[in-house]
Amino acid sequence: MKINYGNFLIAAVFPLLAAAAPNSAFAANPAPGYSVCDPGNQSSWGPVTWGAGSKVPATARIGGGTSIGSGTTIGANTIIGACGTIGDNTKIFTQIRIGKGVTVDSGSTIGYRSRLGDNTKVGSGSKIASSVQIGSNVTMGMGVAVGYAARICDGAVLPDGMRIPSRMKFGCY
């Protein structure tokens, strides 16, 4: 199902939706149906789309041009930046901050109060615990597990199946 409410969406539990005026972080939609998705630029416009069975609470904020897969659950007070992709059957807990241009592949879980920087990729089936800080331009393979309060620094690459213990710093110099 494709839902177009300009460049910023505040949604109630699927399928009920409520639109809000664009936030200052995202420029106003220049024309109906116009879509520009440039992760390098916060001025991105376009529809927010998602598949059947997804649940998005009224307190979630989702940037323009973002796609959310089927059966995905997004927690309260979560912010997802423009031009992102959230895969099918993904669980994103409450108070998460996801940067612009982020891809979270199918079947992944992101724990409470975690942060993902811009242009980061989370591989399918990955598990990110609560209070994790992940920098920008990070690439995580499939089935990666990141423990509680761990920190992954900008540009880090985590191969398939890697395990990061709780409170560990990875890729930080």
PyMOL commands that set and color helices and strands:
alter all, ss='L'
color gray80, all
select strands_A, chain A and resi 2-3+8-11+17-19+48-50+61-63+67-68+73-74+79-80+85-86+91-92+97-98+103-104+109-110+115-116+121-122+127-128+133-134+139-140+145-146+151-152+157-158+163-164+169-170
alter strands_A, ss='S'
color yellow, strands_A
deselect
rebuild
show_as cartoon
